[in-house]
Amino acid sequence: MGIFELEWIGMIITGLGTLFLIGEVLVNARGIFGLLGIGFITVYFGAYVIDTSSFIIMLILYFIGLLLIIIDGEIVNDGTLATIGLAVMLIAVALAAPSFTAGLYAVIGVILGAASSFLFLKVFKKREMWTKLALKDPLTSEAGYNSLNEEYEKLLNQSGITITDLRPVGTILIDNKDYSAISNGQWIERNTEIKVIQVDGTKILVEKMKK
């Protein structure tokens, strides 16, 4: 029996492929994760899709889904395109599978790989795309910016609570006032206690309170 005749092997291949591809998006891996991810996904589709045109279509669908996730993370930041992108990736691997069970395993692999990729954030440096909404040049008085909002400046080191999910942008509540904030790349759920760690003008950078 060949290794690709094992129905669960697709879960391993799609899981690793998705893990490294999304990992490449999240962290600065110098392209190594991207190459590994492309390699695993190409092997998956190459093993199960015999027709060349179908192989290309499935591969394109998968990477369109990945592109939607990237666009959501870099531009939109509301999770909609990321959800659609993940769904497209799941459809691509499921359609390419030789059986329903193999397709189910492949889908599980993509989900597990996508979820596990966020563990890379604990080890590697985040890509700048996830903090692009935070100003690189602090808008402080020393830097010549006299229009610094004093109300926002006083928020530094204060604690509050999220009233929407931060993905990474959302709304927080401090002293019964709503503010727009960014979570420095982390996804923080609604009703989570946060702390303001940086204020640049009216840009508020927060992190999850450590228990």
Residue pairs with C-beta under 8 A, 6 or more apart in sequence:
3 9
4 47
4 48
7 99
7 101
7 102
7 105
8 105
9 105
10 44
10 48
10 93
10 97
10 102
10 103
10 105
10 106
10 109
11 105
11 106
11 108
11 109
11 112
12 109
13 40
13 41
13 43
13 44
13 47
13 106
13 109
14 40
14 41
14 44
14 93
14 106
14 107
14 109
14 110
14 113
15 108
15 109
15 110
15 112
15 113
15 116
16 36
16 37
16 40
16 109
16 113
17 37
17 38
17 39
17 40
17 41
17 44
17 113
18 37
18 41
18 89
18 109
18 110
18 113
18 114
18 117
19 37
19 112
19 113
19 114
19 116
19 117
20 33
20 34
20 36
20 37
20 40
20 117
21 33
21 34
21 37
21 38
21 41
21 66
21 117
22 37
22 66
22 69
22 113
22 114
22 117
23 29
23 33
23 37
23 117
23 120
24 31
24 32
24 33
24 34
24 37
25 66
25 69
25 70
25 73
25 127
25 129
26 117
26 118
26 120
26 121
26 126
26 127
26 130
27 33
27 120
27 121
27 123
27 124
27 125
27 126
27 127
28 124
28 125
28 126
28 127
29 120
29 124
33 120
41 59
41 62
42 59
44 93
44 96
44 106
45 55
45 58
45 59
45 62
45 96
46 55
48 96
48 97
48 98
48 102
49 55
49 58
49 96
54 96
58 92
58 93
58 95
58 96
59 92
61 88
61 89
61 91
61 92
62 88
62 89
62 92
62 93
64 85
64 88
65 84
65 85
65 86
65 87
65 88
65 89
65 90
65 92
66 85
66 89
67 85
68 81
68 82
68 84
68 85
68 88
69 81
69 82
69 85
69 86
70 129
71 81
71 85
72 78
72 79
72 80
72 81
72 82
72 85
73 82
73 129
73 130
74 129
74 132
77 133
77 167
77 168
77 169
78 167
79 165
79 167
86 110
86 111
86 114
89 110
90 107
90 110
90 111
93 103
93 106
93 107
93 109
93 110
94 103
94 104
94 106
94 107
95 103
96 103
96 106
97 103
97 104
97 105
97 106
121 185
121 186
126 185
130 168
130 184
130 185
131 168
131 182
131 184
131 185
133 168
133 169
133 182
133 203
134 182
134 184
134 198
134 200
134 203
134 205
135 200
135 201
135 203
137 143
137 200
138 200
139 145
139 147
139 148
139 200
139 201
139 203
140 148
140 200
141 148
145 201
147 201
148 201
149 201
149 202
152 179
152 199
152 201
152 202
152 204
153 199
155 174
155 179
155 196
155 199
155 204
156 196
156 197
156 198
156 199
157 195
157 196
157 197
158 174
158 175
158 195
158 196
159 174
159 193
159 194
159 195
159 196
159 209
160 172
160 173
160 174
160 175
160 179
160 193
160 194
160 195
160 196
160 206
161 172
161 173
161 191
161 192
161 193
161 194
162 170
162 171
162 172
162 173
162 188
162 189
162 190
162 191
162 192
162 194
163 170
163 171
163 172
163 173
163 178
163 190
163 191
164 170
164 171
164 190
165 187
165 188
165 189
165 190
166 172
166 181
166 182
166 183
166 186
166 187
166 188
166 194
166 206
167 183
167 187
168 182
168 183
168 184
168 185
168 186
168 187
168 188
169 180
169 181
169 182
169 183
170 180
170 181
170 183
170 188
171 178
171 179
171 180
171 181
172 178
172 179
172 180
172 181
172 194
172 204
172 206
173 179
174 196
179 204
180 204
181 194
181 196
181 204
181 205
181 206
182 203
182 204
182 205
182 206
183 194
183 205
183 206
183 207
183 208
184 197
184 205
184 206
184 207
186 207
186 208
188 194
188 206
188 208
192 208
192 209
193 208
193 209
194 206
194 207
194 208
194 209
195 206
195 207
195 209
196 204
196 205
196 206
197 205
197 206
197 207
198 204
198 205
199 205
